[in-house]
């Protein structure tokens, strides 16, 4: 399974945050980040994931609207937990949200866990505890920001259940929940997982995918099938 010691794959909002935090610790801080190992295939738009689709147009409309409203709005809950059984579309929705905020240059980071992802090469900071990594790489630099109108940036973490232990999952969620204490930037964290993943003790919004109305699901499936059947018909005739 993927290791929780892999450093997070930073999104395009990172360059903006780095510009604002770069003067805090000078070039040494920037150089240390540049030397960190990366889980190259974990980012939502990695080469390995280029053929994995986002949501089909005009599907998941209400759910995506709810996620966008939470991310862009004043809600005090910084974590949105999207849970569902296998095959209900969690990763597809996560990719769609990551793509949207990447295009807006407001994707702070993305990490898509996968079975068999394995570990990456270690460095000193990656061998430290999850809390020390979080404090050193995220909280401390971002706590130095003092923006009159903090920008909202989104972190997308997909398939959290593929992490290597329940204890590490609980720790990750607890640390991510600390993002609400930041004042110089508004971090929003979209998590996806199976329903049994132990994150219930952290304050969060949540949607259970397999509890969505069957009529909505049938409508979305109908749009998908209609489109692809038309393509097949053109290819055959």
Secondary structure, DSSP 4 states (H G I P E B T S, - for coil): ---TTSPPEE-THHHHHHHHHHHHHHHHHHHHHHTS---GGGSTT-GGGTTS--PPTTSSHHHHHHHHHHHHS--S--EEEEE--TTSSHHHHHHHHHHHHHHTT-EEEEEE--TT-------TGGGS-HHHHHIIIIIHHHHT---TTPEEEEEEEE-GGGSS-HHHHHHHHHHHHGGGG-SSEEEEEEEEE-TTSS-TTS--EEEEGGGS-HHHHHHHHHHHHHHHHHHHHHHH-
